[in-house]
Amino acid sequence: MDFKGKVVLITGASSGIGAAAAVKFAKFGAKLALVGRNVENLKETASKCENVGEDSLTPLLIRVNLTDESAVPNIISEVLERYGQLDVLVNNAGIIENGTIENTSLAQFDRIMDTNVRSVYQLTMLAVPELIKTKGNIVNVSSVCGLRAFPNVLAYNISKSAIDQFTRCVALELAPKGVRCNSVNPGVVVTNLHKSAGMNDEAYEKFLEHCKITHALGRAGDVEEVANAICFLASDLATFTTGMNMPVDGGRHAMCPR
């Protein structure tokens, strides 16, 4: 995989899958624009990116809350000011919260949909004119929760199903213009996502232990494994792949209770 001369924009790049993808893209020679809310974490990701590969460049860091509609257009403006082009958009930023139809709220629904869907819709809409110019592509980070139903994360499930449909629709709309759009659908991956949603250390350890049962490969995933899939879909190795919702979930999507 070779991204020399390519500009890659990654949201949620301050930790987890986004940070791992950033380092991987840097290794393959990409010029990076990293978006996140935590500046110190963004700087840490940038430092890792600068230490891989022979021609690693200092990434552009953009601190923004993606649910701030008025601030999102500045992301594209800053990328174009720094690099003059955009080749790959990785919509990775997202949140998760517990909630069932019995104890959820419209406020929870709005929070999750604003971050996981509405901001993706807006940023992609703004990026597409530039991606058409470069015949670039989009990779959305969805979830196995978009492919299968799981209890107690109702709004999150809905948001990821929306991202999967968004991926397919955008793929069809942009295919005539040479722009591809795909998603990766991770299973449980070891990140700070669940702890950020309020899960304590003990509960998280039990959660990961349970993954030995819920994932066919007998474990949770690693951010590197998802980053590999993101880079593949964004690369010229996947030029005939679009509209794909790719499970990277240790086989969880194929499993049924028995």
NUSEMAR-798761 format. One line per field, with one value per residue (C-alpha): residue number from 1; residue in three letters; x, y, z. Coordinates in nm, 3 decimals. Layout:
residues N
nr <- NUM ...
rest <- ALA ...
x <- X ...
y <- Y ...
z <- Z ...
***
This chain:
residues 258
nr <- 1 2 3 4 5 6 7 8 9 10 11 12 13 14 15 16 17 18 19 20 21 22 23 24 25 26 27 28 29 30 31 32 33 34 35 36 37 38 39 40 41 42 43 44 45 46 47 48 49 50 51 52 53 54 55 56 57 58 59 60 61 62 63 64 65 66 67 68 69 70 71 72 73 74 75 76 77 78 79 80 81 82 83 84 85 86 87 88 89 90 91 92 93 94 95 96 97 98 99 100 101 102 103 104 105 106 107 108 109 110 111 112 113 114 115 116 117 118 119 120 121 122 123 124 125 126 127 128 129 130 131 132 133 134 135 136 137 138 139 140 141 142 143 144 145 146 147 148 149 150 151 152 153 154 155 156 157 158 159 160 161 162 163 164 165 166 167 168 169 170 171 172 173 174 175 176 177 178 179 180 181 182 183 184 185 186 187 188 189 190 191 192 193 194 195 196 197 198 199 200 201 202 203 204 205 206 207 208 209 210 211 212 213 214 215 216 217 218 219 220 221 222 223 224 225 226 227 228 229 230 231 232 233 234 235 236 237 238 239 240 241 242 243 244 245 246 247 248 249 250 251 252 253 254 255 256 257 258
rest <- MET ASP PHE LYS GLY LYS VAL VAL LEU ILE THR GLY ALA SER SER GLY ILE GLY ALA ALA ALA ALA VAL LYS PHE ALA LYS PHE GLY ALA LYS LEU ALA LEU VAL GLY ARG ASN VAL GLU ASN LEU LYS GLU THR ALA SER LYS CYS GLU ASN VAL GLY GLU ASP SER LEU THR PRO LEU LEU ILE ARG VAL ASN LEU THR ASP GLU SER ALA VAL PRO ASN ILE ILE SER GLU VAL LEU GLU ARG TYR GLY GLN LEU ASP VAL LEU VAL ASN ASN ALA GLY ILE ILE GLU ASN GLY THR ILE GLU ASN THR SER LEU ALA GLN PHE ASP ARG ILE MET ASP THR ASN VAL ARG SER VAL TYR GLN LEU THR MET LEU ALA VAL PRO GLU LEU ILE LYS THR LYS GLY ASN ILE VAL ASN VAL SER SER VAL CYS GLY LEU ARG ALA PHE PRO ASN VAL LEU ALA TYR ASN ILE SER LYS SER ALA ILE ASP GLN PHE THR ARG CYS VAL ALA LEU GLU LEU ALA PRO LYS GLY VAL ARG CYS ASN SER VAL ASN PRO GLY VAL VAL VAL THR ASN LEU HIS LYS SER ALA GLY MET ASN ASP GLU ALA TYR GLU LYS PHE LEU GLU HIS CYS LYS ILE THR HIS ALA LEU GLY ARG ALA GLY ASP VAL GLU GLU VAL ALA ASN ALA ILE CYS PHE LEU ALA SER ASP LEU ALA THR PHE THR THR GLY MET ASN MET PRO VAL ASP GLY GLY ARG HIS ALA MET CYS PRO ARG
x <- 0.000 0.140 -0.010 0.279 0.140 -0.203 -0.377 -0.576 -0.823 -0.910 -1.168 -1.146 -0.770 -0.679 -0.719 -0.819 -0.885 -0.838 -0.494 -0.385 -0.507 -0.316 0.013 -0.052 -0.125 0.190 0.391 0.264 0.367 0.041 0.009 -0.225 -0.493 -0.597 -0.922 -1.014 -1.128 -0.830 -0.529 -0.275 -0.386 -0.378 -0.020 0.068 -0.078 0.110 0.436 0.390 0.315 0.634 0.844 0.742 0.861 1.146 0.946 0.700 0.564 0.421 0.043 -0.205 -0.391 -0.747 -0.923 -1.297 -1.620 -1.782 -2.130 -2.063 -2.218 -2.063 -1.709 -1.706 -1.655 -1.329 -1.189 -1.197 -1.071 -0.769 -0.687 -0.695 -0.493 -0.221 -0.221 -0.431 -0.614 -0.794 -0.767 -0.911 -1.172 -1.187 -1.502 -1.398 -1.522 -1.806 -1.956 -2.147 -2.394 -2.596 -2.974 -3.280 -3.621 -3.734 -3.474 -3.337 -3.429 -3.458 -3.158 -2.950 -3.076 -2.986 -2.638 -2.547 -2.705 -2.547 -2.197 -2.223 -2.442 -2.515 -2.153 -2.049 -2.322 -2.205 -1.831 -1.869 -2.097 -1.833 -1.544 -1.699 -1.619 -1.249 -1.262 -1.416 -1.121 -0.868 -1.079 -1.038 -1.241 -1.422 -1.391 -1.652 -1.592 -1.916 -1.966 -2.089 -2.381 -2.478 -2.501 -2.657 -2.889 -2.757 -2.953 -2.881 -2.715 -3.026 -2.938 -2.583 -2.715 -2.945 -2.661 -2.433 -2.708 -2.754 -2.382 -2.393 -2.684 -2.514 -2.203 -2.395 -2.595 -2.295 -2.102 -2.370 -2.403 -2.030 -1.929 -1.992 -1.744 -1.473 -1.507 -1.537 -1.708 -1.675 -1.707 -1.532 -1.752 -1.543 -1.651 -1.529 -1.189 -0.970 -0.996 -1.118 -1.463 -1.651 -1.469 -1.553 -1.916 -1.887 -1.773 -1.535 -1.217 -1.369 -1.672 -1.450 -1.230 -1.539 -1.661 -1.335 -1.338 -1.689 -1.553 -1.397 -1.753 -1.911 -1.636 -1.565 -1.189 -1.214 -1.099 -1.152 -0.978 -0.682 -0.686 -0.406 -0.631 -0.899 -0.642 -0.510 -0.859 -0.913 -0.586 -0.663 -1.004 -0.852 -0.567 -0.523 -0.540 -0.919 -0.995 -1.284 -1.444 -1.719 -2.038 -1.882 -1.964 -1.660 -1.677 -1.351 -1.501 -1.343 -1.644 -1.901 -2.136 -2.164 -2.254 -2.596 -2.697 -2.737
y <- 0.000 0.334 0.670 0.893 1.221 1.143 1.355 1.161 1.326 1.122 1.218 1.086 1.060 1.134 0.775 0.419 0.313 0.665 0.703 0.358 0.434 0.762 0.589 0.323 0.580 0.771 0.452 0.425 0.784 0.976 1.344 1.361 1.589 1.468 1.583 1.545 1.724 1.647 1.849 1.670 1.332 1.461 1.576 1.232 1.069 1.318 1.236 0.866 0.948 1.150 0.861 0.608 0.594 0.780 1.073 1.126 1.479 1.669 1.613 1.898 1.897 2.029 2.063 2.069 1.933 1.764 1.832 2.206 2.257 2.601 2.472 2.167 2.359 2.492 2.137 2.126 2.482 2.407 2.088 2.275 2.564 2.325 2.063 2.193 1.863 1.577 1.212 1.004 1.082 0.847 0.912 0.746 0.967 0.817 0.763 0.484 0.487 0.217 0.237 0.026 0.136 0.127 0.364 0.566 0.928 1.156 1.344 1.026 0.955 1.308 1.295 0.971 1.052 1.399 1.256 0.924 1.019 1.389 1.500 1.227 1.340 1.701 1.643 1.397 1.638 1.910 1.680 1.525 1.807 1.770 1.389 1.406 1.617 1.358 1.045 0.977 0.766 0.747 0.492 0.506 0.334 0.157 -0.146 -0.502 -0.331 -0.194 -0.547 -0.730 -0.643 -0.623 -0.523 -0.223 -0.004 0.089 0.436 0.324 0.030 0.262 0.506 0.237 0.088 0.439 0.463 0.134 0.252 0.590 0.406 0.208 0.506 0.737 0.460 0.438 0.813 0.874 0.565 0.738 1.006 0.760 0.803 0.490 0.464 0.171 0.098 -0.123 -0.288 -0.377 -0.611 -0.539 -0.374 -0.281 0.101 0.363 0.374 0.174 0.330 0.674 0.562 0.494 0.132 0.083 -0.125 -0.435 -0.436 -0.380 -0.676 -0.897 -0.756 -0.849 -1.194 -1.248 -1.175 -1.522 -1.650 -1.383 -1.370 -1.678 -1.620 -1.623 -1.273 -0.899 -0.721 -0.486 -0.137 -0.237 -0.499 -0.243 0.011 -0.246 -0.288 0.088 0.137 -0.151 -0.010 0.335 0.202 0.117 -0.249 -0.202 -0.008 -0.240 -0.233 0.014 0.003 -0.261 -0.296 -0.503 -0.693 -0.681 -0.855 -1.194 -1.358 -1.211 -1.109 -1.475 -1.610 -1.709 -1.803 -2.175
z <- 0.000 -0.106 -0.011 -0.114 -0.241 -0.096 0.167 0.427 0.667 0.978 1.240 1.595 1.547 1.907 2.027 1.946 1.588 1.451 1.607 1.487 1.136 1.136 1.221 0.959 0.687 0.787 0.752 0.396 0.315 0.349 0.431 0.730 0.866 1.212 1.372 1.739 2.052 2.278 2.161 2.380 2.250 1.894 1.950 2.083 1.770 1.553 1.729 1.655 1.291 1.260 1.386 1.119 0.761 0.599 0.462 0.747 0.758 1.053 1.041 1.036 1.368 1.379 1.713 1.659 1.799 1.500 1.636 1.600 1.258 1.208 1.278 1.049 0.720 0.865 0.856 0.477 0.452 0.672 0.478 0.147 0.286 0.405 0.130 -0.161 -0.205 -0.032 -0.137 0.149 0.414 0.713 0.918 1.242 1.528 1.729 2.074 2.246 2.535 2.704 2.676 2.595 2.467 2.832 2.973 2.679 2.605 2.308 2.445 2.425 2.075 1.964 2.120 1.948 1.614 1.606 1.655 1.475 1.179 1.134 1.158 0.913 0.675 0.693 0.666 0.379 0.195 0.226 0.131 -0.179 -0.424 -0.338 -0.351 -0.699 -0.814 -0.693 -0.767 -0.396 -0.157 0.175 0.455 0.730 1.064 1.149 1.376 1.384 1.561 1.220 1.081 1.377 1.666 2.022 2.335 2.559 2.295 2.100 1.973 1.891 1.687 1.493 1.426 1.286 1.070 0.933 0.855 0.667 0.451 0.407 0.286 0.025 -0.099 -0.128 -0.306 -0.574 -0.607 -0.648 -0.846 -1.183 -1.074 -0.975 -0.599 -0.383 -0.042 0.198 0.568 0.820 1.082 1.388 1.664 2.014 1.986 2.282 2.298 2.546 2.382 2.644 2.939 2.800 2.807 3.181 3.208 3.503 3.489 3.649 3.419 3.117 3.203 3.232 2.901 2.727 2.887 2.750 2.401 2.407 2.370 2.152 1.886 1.675 1.694 2.074 2.159 2.119 1.834 1.826 1.678 1.439 1.281 1.205 1.084 0.837 0.690 0.667 0.481 0.247 0.152 0.100 -0.112 -0.478 -0.378 -0.346 -0.664 -0.758 -0.412 -0.326 -0.121 0.106 0.476 0.577 0.908 1.104 1.400 1.462 1.301 1.537 1.254 1.148 1.492 1.629 1.985 2.037
***
